[in-house]
């Protein structure tokens, strides 16, 4: 059943935010706004500034087809982050838009927090729900579930700041003995490669762990693998109950100026190449597709995700890296590119996601919640 009605659906594109990935969100949101089908949708831009204030904007004031960033117009009408409930029982957000399209990255926006706001307000929204968002945002928790499902992933250790502060020597010894060098140190709950560094010895290890704790209270230390970096897009099927759809596979090729796919390499490497489709043997591609579908369902994902893998150059083994529930959506981002290479248009991807959001909301509102009398 299609949910694309005769009247235009008001899509609340929510962007910006307090996280360190604010500017990435502005770029993704500009692409989304530019590609939403104006015959089907009315765009309602809601920008969140770096202090966390929400602003209801006029589209013409924040968007230009020539701009690569969507502005947060701070002189627009400020609204509350948590919707107030009207006397007719509908939330104030429901009067602003029919479906929310959050296109933000990092803590508060990918970890289930903003998804909880939409659930409380009874507003349909694009993407994964609260639980899957929270799990996928935590790299260590994700790896625990992935390993329990016998999906290969690089060896790793993880600990929180309070344990590190009182056991630095023990932690460093464990990393050196169990993982060896080099290793990657990552904040456990951030995206866009923020705060990630590669340590080649114990001195660098301790230094980069301290650096990672500037961004999160939990870190993950992962054994480095000499590998190709592969990424695949996953879309929930609009036929409820059918297995998810997978895109062709893309490969990230960082220029020799960068040692790994860091934040700078991701957004400033002029030599960065995305090879779509990646050159893979048929059996390798099939294995990646099956693992991607399994991981998407294992974590309870809905809507869409980009799943990143390593292909070990020495052994040919496929290793799960991470799952991103709100991947970058710029014209140059891997997620839209692999789906366009798979035969979808950018606007078609957006329509698919909006239809999924409306379908889920209809299913959820049919659930009985008045069991306590």
N, C-alpha and C positions, 0 to 999 in steps of 0.2 A: 504494500500500500504506500502510495506517495503522499508526503505531507507538504508538498509544494502547492499551496492553495492559490486561488485566483487572485486574492489580494496580496499585496507585497508583505512579506514577512520582515518585521523589524529586527535586525541583527545588531545586538549591542556588542561592538568590538571593543574589548577592554584591554588596555595596553599601558606600558610604562612600568610603574611599580618601584618599590624601595630597594630591590635587589641590585647587585652589581652588574646585572645583565639588562639594565634599563634601556641602554641604547640599542641593544640587539632586538629588544621588543619593539622599539619604535620602527626599526627597519622591517621586521616581520609584519607588523600591523599595517604599514604603508602598502606592502605588497598585497595583503589580504583585502584591504579596502579597495585597492585599485582593480582587483580581479573579481570581486563579488558581482554577480549578475544583477545589474540595476533593473532589469525587467522583472526580477523575482524578489529582490531584497531592497529594503530601505536601511541604510547604514546609520547607526546611532553610535558615534564615537565617544567613549568614556575613557579619559586619560587619568592615570594615577601618577602624581608627581613623586619626586624622590623622598618626600617626607611622609608619603602615604595618603595624601589628600586626594579624593576622587572629584573629577570635574566632568560635567556633562557639556560636551563641546558641540559647536556647529561645524558640520563637515567642511564647509568652504573655508573655515578659519584655520583648520588644522591639516588639511590634505590638499596637495597639489600633485597632479600626474607627473610633474617634473621633479618632485622631491623624492628622495629615497628614505625619508624619515617622516613619521606621523608626529605632529607636534602635540604637546600637552598645553592647552591654552588655559593658563592659570587664572585668567580674568573671567572665565566662563562660570556658569552656575555650579557651586560646590554642592555635592550630595554626600549623604552618609554612606560609609562603607557597608554597614549592616542595615538593610532596608527596614523602614518602619512599616508597620502593618496598618492598612486603612480600615475604616469601619465596615466596609463591605467584605472584609476578609481577604482581600488581595493585597499583595505587597506593593510598595511604591515602585520597585524595580519592574513589576509586571506592567506598569503603565508606561514605562520607558521603552521596553523592547519585548519581543516575543521569545527570543532565544539569545543566550549569552555566548559570545565567542571569545574566551580569554586567550590572548596571544602574548603571554608573559612567561618569563623563565626564572628559575631559581626559587629559593625559599619563599614561602607564603603564597606562591602562585602555581607551583608545580607539585607541592607536597600535600595537597588535600585541603589546605586552609581556605582558599577562595572557593574551591568546590563545595566546601561546607556551607559557605555563605549562600550559594545558589540553592543548595538543598533546603536550607532553612527558609529561604524566600520562595520556595516552590517554583523556581525558574528553570526551564530547560537550558542545558549548557553543553557545549562541544567538549569532547575529550573524556579521559578516564575519570572515574568516580573518586571518592575520598580515599578509600583503602588502597586501590592500585596506585594512585598518585603518591601516597605517602610511602608505600613500599619501594616503588621505582626510584623515588628521589633519594633513598638511602642506598648507596652502592653496596655497602656491606650486608645489609639485610637482603637485598636482591640476590647477592651472591650466595648467601646461605640457602635460599630457596632453590636457586639454580643448581647448586651442588647436590642438594637433597634429591633433585630430580635427575641426577646423573648426567647433567649437561656440563661438559668440560669448560673450565674457566681458569685463568692463571692463578697460581698459588698466591695467597695473600695473608696478611695479619691485620688486625684492627684493634684500636683501643681509644678510649676517651681521654679528655684532657686531665681529669683528676687522677686517673691511673698513671698517665705519663708523668705528671708533675712529681709524683712520689716514687716512681720506679723507672726513671730514665735509663739507667744503666741496664736494667733487666730487659726493658723493651728493645733497646738497641742490640743487645746480645741475641735476643730471640730473632730479630729481623736478619741479623748477619748469619746466624746459624741455620735458620730454617729457609730463608729465601736467597741468601747470597747477594751479590751485587752484579749489575745495577738493579735498582728498584725504582718504582714510581711512587711518589707520595701524593695523596689526593685528599682534599676535604671530602668527607663521606657524603655530604648532602649539598653539593653545588653542581652547576652545569657549565657548559661553554669552556671547559678546561681551565676555569678560574682556580688559581692557587695550586696548580699541579706542577711538580718539578721532578727531575730525574736525579737520583743520588747514585754516585759511583763508589762511595766509601763511607765509613762511619761518621766522619766529620760532616760531610754533606747531608747524610741521613738525619742527624740531630738538627742541623740548621733548617732543613726543609720541612721537618716535622713541626718545628716551631712556627715556620711560615704558614703551614697549612692550618694550624690552630688559630691563626688570625681570622680565618674565614668560617671555621666550624669548631664545635667542641668534640668532634669525633673525626678521626683520620683513618684512612686505609692505606696500607703499604703493600704494593703488588709487585711480584716478580716480573722483571722486564722480559719481553719476548721479542725475538727478531722476527717480525711479522709484517704482513700486508694488512692494512686497515680497510675493512669492508663494512658497508652499511646497507641496510635493506629497509624499505618502508612497509608497514603493515596497516591495513584498513579493516575495521570491523565490517562484516558482511551486512548489507541492508536486509537480507533475508534472515530473520532472527533464527539462531540455532545453527546456521551453516558456518563452516570453518572460515577464519579470517582470510583476507586476500593479501597476497604478497607481491611486491613490485620486482622489477629487475634489480640486480645488485650493483651498487656503485662502489668504487674504490677511491680512497683519499690518497693522493700522492703529494707529500710535502716536499718543497724544494730543498736542496742541499744546504740552504742558509739556516735551516732549523733542524734541531736534533730529533724532535718529535712533534706531534700535532698539538702544540700548545695554544693558549689563547691568542698570542700574537700571530702564530702561524695560521690559525683559523680565520682571523679577521684582517691581517695585514700582509700576508705572504702573497706577493704578486706572482710568484711562481707556482702557487698551489694549483693542482689540477684535480678535477673530479672525473674519473674515467667511468663512463656509463654507456653500455654495461661493462662491468669488470671482466677481464679475460680469465675465465675459469673453466675447468673441466665440467662436463655435464653432471657428473656424480657429485662434485663439490657444490655446484649451484643448487642441486636438489637437496642436499644435506642442509645447507644454509637456510633454504626456504622452510624445510620441515622444523628445524630448531627454532626459527623465528616465530612460526605459528604456535609451536608448543610453548615458548616463553611468554608470548602475548597472552595466551589463555591461562597459563600457570599463574601469572601475576594478577589475573582478573582484569585485564585491560579492556577498555571500551574506546570506541572512536578511532584512534590512530596512535601510532608510535613509530619511532625510528629505532632500530636495534642494530647495535654496533658489534662487530666481531673482529677477531684476529685470525689470520691464516698463517700459522707458523711456517716460516720459510725453510726451516731445517727438517721438520717432520711432516709437513703437510696437514697437520692437525688443526681443526677448527675450534676456536675458543670463544666463548661468550664474553663480551666486554661489559656492555651496559645497555639499558633500555631507557629511552627518553620519551615521556608521555606528551610533551609539548615541544616537538622539534622546531628548529629554526624554519621560518616560512618566507624568507626573502627569495627573490627571484634566483639568487645564486646558491640557495641552500640545497642540501642533498635531498631532503624529503620530497619537495615538489618536483625536483629534477628527475628522480628515479620513477616517480609516478607518471610524469609526462613522457618519459622514455618508454613507459609501459602502455601508453595509448590514451591516458586521461589528459584532459586539459586542466590548467590551474583552477579555473572557475568550476570545473566539474568536480575536482577534489573537494572544494569548499561546499558545494551543494550536497555532496555525499555526506560530509561531516554534519551539516546542519540537519539533514533528514534523519541521520542516526540519533542526534540529540533529541529531536522531537519524538521519534519512536520510543526511545528510552523513557522519556518523561510520561508518555501515555501509558506505558507498561507500569511504571512506578506508581502513578496516581490511581491505578486500578487495584493496587494492593490494599487489603483491609488493614486499617490502623486503629480501629475502634474496639479492640478486643477487651479493653479495660472499661468496665461500666460501673 
